[in-house]
Amino acid sequence: MQDILNKAAQIKLVIFDVDGVLTDGSLYLNDDGLESKAFYSRDGHGMKMLQATGVELAIITGRSSATVTHRMEGLGVKHVYQGRLEKLPAFLSLLQALNIAPQHVAYVGDDVVDLPVMRRVGLAVAVADAHDFVKKHAHWQTRHPGGRGAARDVCELIMEAQGTLQSALEAYL
């Protein structure tokens, strides 16, 4: 575990997939074809706490959704890449735009489309219910499944490793 904490201590940017990571992977479509998604509020709060420590957040997702745009705006996530079936070009563009080296990036994924990026970052995270092949290539696995606390697990791991978790939690006392 110390190796994971050492990796997490170096993180300046966390990139999340959406479907299966920030949601449980379910796609809700109404009769008109409009899509909705369910996000877990504790994940969002963890993301806000992590941002407050100076760690940047980003989204790279294969689907495009107004729901994701709205949720990320609400969380203050500025780097949102949607409709990216191939995630590696978006990842490389993000590194260049933020001038961040790959070893300072964590990526959180759940399926094989996330592997090209996961294999290039300093901390590759698979959610608890990720595909088994993805878990084999992750440095760490969350305790909770996607859409049910996985993002919060990641945020708190990084904050713990960087020495900011306790003060962030105590601010609520």
PASEBA-1860 file (N, C-alpha, C; in nm, 3 decimals):
! residues 173
1> MQDILNKA> 0.081/-0.120/0.000/0.000/0.000/0.000/0.086/0.127/0.000 ~ 0.205/0.118/0.057/0.291/0.236/0.060/0.328/0.281/-0.081 ~ 0.346/0.185/-0.172/0.375/0.219/-0.311/0.260/0.300/-0.373 ~ 0.137/0.262/-0.343/0.019/0.333/-0.394/0.014/0.474/-0.335 ~ 0.039/0.485/-0.206/0.039/0.617/-0.142/0.149/0.706/-0.201 ~ 0.264/0.648/-0.231/0.372/0.726/-0.294/0.329/0.777/-0.432 ~ 0.262/0.691/-0.509/0.212/0.733/-0.641/0.106/0.842/-0.624 ~ 0.015/0.823/-0.530/-0.094/0.918/-0.509/-0.043/1.053/-0.461
9> AQIKLVIF> 0.067/1.052/-0.388/0.124/1.178/-0.338/0.173/1.268/-0.452 ~ 0.201/1.210/-0.568/0.254/1.285/-0.682/0.147/1.337/-0.778 ~ 0.020/1.308/-0.750/-0.087/1.339/-0.844/-0.125/1.487/-0.843 ~ -0.131/1.543/-0.965/-0.172/1.683/-0.984/-0.302/1.692/-1.066 ~ -0.336/1.582/-1.133/-0.455/1.577/-1.219/-0.519/1.440/-1.206 ~ -0.651/1.437/-1.185/-0.726/1.311/-1.186/-0.824/1.316/-1.302 ~ -0.819/1.214/-1.386/-0.911/1.202/-1.499/-1.007/1.089/-1.468 ~ -1.135/1.117/-1.482/-1.239/1.017/-1.461/-1.308/0.983/-1.592
17> DVDGVLTD> -1.334/0.855/-1.614/-1.431/0.814/-1.713/-1.567/0.846/-1.651 ~ -1.674/0.842/-1.727/-1.805/0.871/-1.671/-1.887/0.744/-1.652 ~ -1.931/0.680/-1.761/-2.019/0.563/-1.750/-1.944/0.446/-1.688 ~ -1.992/0.402/-1.573/-1.928/0.292/-1.503/-1.829/0.339/-1.398 ~ -1.798/0.468/-1.394/-1.707/0.525/-1.294/-1.780/0.629/-1.210 ~ -1.827/0.737/-1.274/-1.905/0.837/-1.203/-2.053/0.799/-1.199 ~ -2.091/0.702/-1.280/-2.226/0.644/-1.274/-2.209/0.493/-1.259 ~ -2.319/0.424/-1.238/-2.311/0.277/-1.226/-2.306/0.209/-1.363
25> GSLYLNDD> -2.303/0.288/-1.468/-2.294/0.233/-1.603/-2.430/0.216/-1.670 ~ -2.538/0.235/-1.595/-2.671/0.225/-1.654/-2.699/0.347/-1.741 ~ -2.765/0.324/-1.852/-2.808/0.433/-1.940/-2.960/0.434/-1.939 ~ -3.018/0.543/-1.894/-3.163/0.556/-1.887/-3.209/0.636/-2.008 ~ -3.289/0.572/-2.093/-3.339/0.637/-2.214/-3.492/0.643/-2.207 ~ -3.547/0.763/-2.231/-3.693/0.772/-2.231/-3.746/0.742/-2.370 ~ -3.877/0.748/-2.387/-3.939/0.713/-2.515/-3.894/0.804/-2.628 ~ -3.850/0.924/-2.596/-3.802/1.017/-2.698/-3.653/1.000/-2.726
33> GLESKAFY> -3.590/0.905/-2.660/-3.448/0.881/-2.680/-3.358/0.970/-2.596 ~ -3.417/1.051/-2.509/-3.337/1.137/-2.423/-3.273/1.053/-2.312 ~ -3.148/1.084/-2.286/-3.070/1.006/-2.190/-3.061/1.078/-2.056 ~ -3.063/1.001/-1.949/-3.034/1.058/-1.817/-2.941/0.962/-1.745 ~ -2.872/1.016/-1.646/-2.775/0.939/-1.570/-2.792/0.972/-1.423 ~ -2.755/0.879/-1.338/-2.759/0.903/-1.194/-2.615/0.917/-1.142 ~ -2.589/1.029/-1.076/-2.459/1.054/-1.014/-2.474/1.046/-0.863 ~ -2.372/0.998/-0.795/-2.373/0.981/-0.650/-2.322/1.109/-0.585
41> SRDGHGMK> -2.401/1.167/-0.497/-2.366/1.298/-0.441/-2.235/1.294/-0.362 ~ -2.206/1.184/-0.292/-2.081/1.179/-0.216/-1.959/1.178/-0.307 ~ -1.973/1.117/-0.424/-1.862/1.124/-0.522/-1.837/1.270/-0.559 ~ -1.944/1.342/-0.588/-1.930/1.482/-0.626/-1.868/1.565/-0.516 ~ -1.906/1.538/-0.392/-1.847/1.615/-0.282/-1.698/1.584/-0.266 ~ -1.662/1.458/-0.284/-1.520/1.422/-0.279/-1.442/1.493/-0.388 ~ -1.500/1.504/-0.506/-1.434/1.574/-0.616/-1.414/1.721/-0.583 ~ -1.515/1.783/-0.522/-1.503/1.924/-0.484/-1.395/1.942/-0.375
49> MLQATGVE> -1.391/1.850/-0.279/-1.289/1.860/-0.174/-1.150/1.846/-0.234 ~ -1.133/1.753/-0.326/-1.002/1.732/-0.388/-0.961/1.856/-0.468 ~ -1.054/1.912/-0.543/-1.024/2.035/-0.619/-0.979/2.147/-0.528 ~ -1.039/2.155/-0.411/-1.005/2.262/-0.317/-0.861/2.252/-0.268 ~ -0.800/2.135/-0.282/-0.660/2.117/-0.242/-0.564/2.155/-0.355 ~ -0.618/2.189/-0.473/-0.534/2.229/-0.585/-0.514/2.122/-0.691 ~ -0.572/2.005/-0.673/-0.561/1.898/-0.773/-0.665/1.926/-0.882 ~ -0.622/1.922/-1.007/-0.711/1.943/-1.122/-0.791/1.817/-1.149
57> LAIITGRS> -0.912/1.835/-1.203/-0.997/1.723/-1.241/-1.034/1.735/-1.388 ~ -1.052/1.620/-1.451/-1.094/1.616/-1.591/-1.182/1.495/-1.614 ~ -1.255/1.499/-1.724/-1.341/1.391/-1.767/-1.302/1.356/-1.911 ~ -1.287/1.227/-1.937/-1.277/1.180/-2.076/-1.376/1.066/-2.089 ~ -1.475/1.085/-2.174/-1.581/0.985/-2.189/-1.612/0.959/-2.335 ~ -1.649/0.838/-2.364/-1.679/0.799/-2.501/-1.814/0.849/-2.550 ~ -1.906/0.875/-2.459/-2.038/0.922/-2.496/-2.047/1.073/-2.479 ~ -2.144/1.133/-2.546/-2.172/1.276/-2.530/-2.309/1.290/-2.466
65> SATVTHRM> -2.317/1.374/-2.363/-2.442/1.389/-2.291/-2.452/1.527/-2.228 ~ -2.568/1.591/-2.248/-2.592/1.719/-2.183/-2.595/1.702/-2.032 ~ -2.635/1.584/-1.985/-2.638/1.556/-1.842/-2.497/1.565/-1.784 ~ -2.399/1.511/-1.854/-2.260/1.518/-1.809/-2.212/1.663/-1.808 ~ -2.243/1.736/-1.914/-2.204/1.878/-1.920/-2.259/1.952/-1.798 ~ -2.385/1.932/-1.770/-2.450/2.001/-1.658/-2.388/1.960/-1.524 ~ -2.365/1.832/-1.504/-2.307/1.785/-1.377/-2.165/1.838/-1.358 ~ -2.084/1.834/-1.463/-1.946/1.882/-1.450/-1.942/2.033/-1.427
73> EGLGVKHV> -2.031/2.107/-1.490/-2.039/2.251/-1.463/-2.071/2.274/-1.316 ~ -2.165/2.195/-1.261/-2.201/2.207/-1.120/-2.088/2.175/-1.026 ~ -1.998/2.087/-1.069/-1.883/2.049/-0.986/-1.762/2.138/-1.011 ~ -1.769/2.223/-1.111/-1.655/2.309/-1.142/-1.543/2.239/-1.217 ~ -1.575/2.128/-1.284/-1.475/2.056/-1.363/-1.466/2.125/-1.498 ~ -1.349/2.182/-1.527/-1.331/2.263/-1.648/-1.287/2.182/-1.770 ~ -1.224/2.070/-1.747/-1.167/1.992/-1.857/-1.257/1.872/-1.885 ~ -1.346/1.888/-1.982/-1.447/1.788/-2.013/-1.434/1.749/-2.160
81> YQGRLEKL> -1.400/1.624/-2.183/-1.385/1.571/-2.319/-1.491/1.463/-2.338 ~ -1.592/1.493/-2.420/-1.700/1.397/-2.445/-1.694/1.349/-2.589 ~ -1.755/1.234/-2.613/-1.759/1.177/-2.747/-1.624/1.129/-2.794 ~ -1.541/1.087/-2.701/-1.404/1.044/-2.732/-1.394/0.892/-2.722 ~ -1.431/0.824/-2.829/-1.424/0.677/-2.829/-1.280/0.631/-2.813 ~ -1.188/0.706/-2.872/-1.045/0.682/-2.849/-1.000/0.790/-2.751 ~ -0.966/0.749/-2.631/-0.939/0.843/-2.524/-0.795/0.895/-2.522 ~ -0.704/0.823/-2.583/-0.563/0.861/-2.580/-0.537/1.000/-2.639
89> PAFLSLLQ> -0.593/1.035/-2.755/-0.568/1.170/-2.808/-0.615/1.281/-2.712 ~ -0.728/1.262/-2.647/-0.777/1.361/-2.550/-0.681/1.369/-2.431 ~ -0.632/1.256/-2.386/-0.535/1.252/-2.276/-0.409/1.330/-2.312 ~ -0.354/1.304/-2.429/-0.232/1.372/-2.472/-0.254/1.522/-2.486 ~ -0.369/1.560/-2.537/-0.404/1.702/-2.549/-0.413/1.768/-2.411 ~ -0.471/1.698/-2.317/-0.485/1.750/-2.180/-0.348/1.767/-2.114 ~ -0.260/1.670/-2.132/-0.125/1.682/-2.076/-0.055/1.807/-2.129 ~ -0.067/1.828/-2.259/-0.002/1.944/-2.321/-0.066/2.074/-2.273
97> ALNIAPQH> -0.199/2.079/-2.268/-0.268/2.201/-2.227/-0.235/2.241/-2.084 ~ -0.220/2.142/-1.996/-0.193/2.170/-1.855/-0.045/2.161/-1.819 ~ 0.037/2.121/-1.917/0.181/2.106/-1.894/0.209/2.015/-1.774 ~ 0.147/1.898/-1.778/0.162/1.799/-1.671/0.221/1.671/-1.729 ~ 0.316/1.614/-1.659/0.377/1.487/-1.701/0.285/1.371/-1.663 ~ 0.286/1.263/-1.742/0.197/1.149/-1.716/0.209/1.091/-1.575 ~ 0.328/1.094/-1.515/0.344/1.035/-1.382/0.271/1.114/-1.274 ~ 0.224/1.234/-1.307/0.149/1.317/-1.212/-0.001/1.309/-1.235
105> VAYVGDDV> -0.042/1.209/-1.313/-0.183/1.193/-1.348/-0.236/1.061/-1.295 ~ -0.359/1.065/-1.242/-0.434/0.944/-1.207/-0.549/0.934/-1.306 ~ -0.579/0.812/-1.347/-0.692/0.788/-1.435/-0.779/0.680/-1.371 ~ -0.910/0.704/-1.370/-1.004/0.611/-1.309/-1.094/0.555/-1.418 ~ -1.088/0.423/-1.438/-1.166/0.359/-1.543/-1.232/0.231/-1.498 ~ -1.311/0.175/-1.591/-1.384/0.052/-1.560/-1.384/-0.050/-1.673 ~ -1.349/-0.008/-1.794/-1.361/-0.101/-1.906/-1.238/-0.091/-1.997 ~ -1.229/-0.181/-2.092/-1.109/-0.193/-2.175/-1.078/-0.067/-2.255
113> VDLPVMRR> -1.179/0.015/-2.287/-1.152/0.139/-2.362/-1.069/0.237/-2.280 ~ -1.059/0.215/-2.150/-0.980/0.303/-2.062/-0.833/0.262/-2.055 ~ -0.801/0.143/-2.099/-0.664/0.091/-2.084/-0.556/0.171/-2.156 ~ -0.577/0.222/-2.278/-0.469/0.298/-2.341/-0.420/0.416/-2.256 ~ -0.512/0.480/-2.183/-0.471/0.590/-2.095/-0.419/0.533/-1.963 ~ -0.488/0.437/-1.907/-0.446/0.381/-1.777/-0.303/0.331/-1.779 ~ -0.260/0.277/-1.891/-0.125/0.221/-1.900/-0.016/0.328/-1.909 ~ -0.056/0.455/-1.919/0.041/0.563/-1.935/0.048/0.661/-1.818
121> VGLAVAVA> -0.033/0.640/-1.717/-0.040/0.736/-1.606/0.037/0.687/-1.484 ~ 0.059/0.779/-1.392/0.131/0.746/-1.269/0.050/0.661/-1.174 ~ -0.084/0.678/-1.176/-0.172/0.601/-1.089/-0.295/0.559/-1.167 ~ -0.300/0.432/-1.206/-0.414/0.377/-1.279/-0.507/0.309/-1.179 ~ -0.632/0.354/-1.179/-0.730/0.304/-1.082/-0.845/0.237/-1.155 ~ -0.883/0.119/-1.107/-1.002/0.049/-1.155/-1.106/0.054/-1.045 ~ -1.231/0.081/-1.082/-1.337/0.078/-0.983/-1.362/-0.068/-0.943 ~ -1.424/-0.088/-0.827/-1.441/-0.222/-0.771/-1.510/-0.319/-0.866
129> DAHDFVKK> -1.603/-0.269/-0.946/-1.677/-0.356/-1.037/-1.629/-0.344/-1.182 ~ -1.505/-0.304/-1.199/-1.446/-0.294/-1.334/-1.433/-0.432/-1.397 ~ -1.416/-0.433/-1.527/-1.389/-0.557/-1.600/-1.260/-0.618/-1.544 ~ -1.256/-0.750/-1.531/-1.139/-0.817/-1.472/-1.009/-0.785/-1.544 ~ -1.013/-0.771/-1.676/-0.891/-0.740/-1.752/-0.838/-0.602/-1.715 ~ -0.929/-0.509/-1.689/-0.889/-0.374/-1.648/-0.826/-0.379/-1.509 ~ -0.886/-0.457/-1.419/-0.832/-0.470/-1.284/-0.688/-0.521/-1.286 ~ -0.658/-0.611/-1.380/-0.521/-0.667/-1.390/-0.419/-0.559/-1.425
137> HAHWQTRH> -0.462/-0.454/-1.492/-0.370/-0.349/-1.538/-0.375/-0.223/-1.453 ~ -0.449/-0.227/-1.344/-0.460/-0.112/-1.254/-0.357/-0.123/-1.143 ~ -0.311/-0.009/-1.095/-0.224/-0.006/-0.977/-0.306/-0.029/-0.851 ~ -0.432/0.019/-0.851/-0.515/0.016/-0.731/-0.661/0.001/-0.771 ~ -0.740/-0.060/-0.683/-0.884/-0.075/-0.705/-0.959/-0.007/-0.592 ~ -1.066/0.059/-0.627/-1.149/0.124/-0.526/-1.224/0.019/-0.444 ~ -1.267/0.060/-0.327/-1.346/-0.028/-0.241/-1.491/-0.032/-0.289 ~ -1.537/0.080/-0.345/-1.677/0.092/-0.389/-1.689/0.079/-0.541
145> PGGRGAAR> -1.806/0.038/-0.588/-1.826/0.028/-0.733/-1.847/0.164/-0.798 ~ -1.841/0.166/-0.929/-1.865/0.288/-1.004/-2.003/0.344/-0.975 ~ -2.010/0.476/-0.960/-2.137/0.541/-0.934/-2.189/0.525/-0.794 ~ -2.114/0.461/-0.707/-2.157/0.436/-0.569/-2.044/0.457/-0.469 ~ -1.955/0.552/-0.496/-1.850/0.584/-0.402/-1.709/0.565/-0.453 ~ -1.693/0.511/-0.573/-1.558/0.487/-0.627/-1.480/0.618/-0.642 ~ -1.544/0.721/-0.694/-1.474/0.849/-0.712/-1.433/0.907/-0.577 ~ -1.519/0.892/-0.477/-1.485/0.941/-0.343/-1.365/0.866/-0.288
153> DVCELIME> -1.360/0.733/-0.311/-1.245/0.653/-0.268/-1.116/0.710/-0.326 ~ -1.117/0.742/-0.454/-0.998/0.794/-0.522/-0.959/0.929/-0.464 ~ -1.057/1.017/-0.450/-1.028/1.151/-0.398/-0.969/1.144/-0.258 ~ -1.025/1.060/-0.174/-0.975/1.050/-0.036/-0.838/0.983/-0.031 ~ -0.812/0.886/-0.118/-0.679/0.825/-0.125/-0.574/0.931/-0.157 ~ -0.601/1.012/-0.257/-0.504/1.114/-0.298/-0.487/1.218/-0.188 ~ -0.596/1.260/-0.128/-0.588/1.358/-0.020/-0.512/1.301/0.100 ~ -0.535/1.175/0.132/-0.461/1.112/0.242/-0.312/1.110/0.211
161> AQGTLQSA> -0.277/1.070/0.090/-0.136/1.062/0.050/-0.069/1.199/0.049 ~ -0.146/1.303/0.020/-0.091/1.437/0.011/-0.106/1.516/0.141 ~ -0.160/1.450/0.243/-0.170/1.513/0.375/-0.278/1.618/0.387 ~ -0.381/1.613/0.303/-0.486/1.715/0.307/-0.621/1.662/0.353 ~ -0.635/1.531/0.369/-0.766/1.473/0.400/-0.817/1.514/0.538 ~ -0.735/1.500/0.638/-0.782/1.525/0.774/-0.831/1.669/0.790 ~ -0.756/1.765/0.741/-0.798/1.905/0.754/-0.924/1.931/0.673 ~ -0.938/1.866/0.558/-1.060/1.884/0.477/-1.183/1.831/0.551
169> LEAYL> -1.168/1.718/0.618/-1.279/1.660/0.692/-1.309/1.743/0.818 ~ -1.205/1.785/0.887/-1.224/1.860/1.010/-1.286/1.997/0.988 ~ -1.279/2.046/0.866/-1.342/2.174/0.834/-1.493/2.170/0.855 ~ -1.550/2.050/0.859/-1.694/2.034/0.877/-1.734/2.019/1.022 ~ -1.639/2.021/1.113/-1.670/2.008/1.256/-1.709/2.141/1.316
END
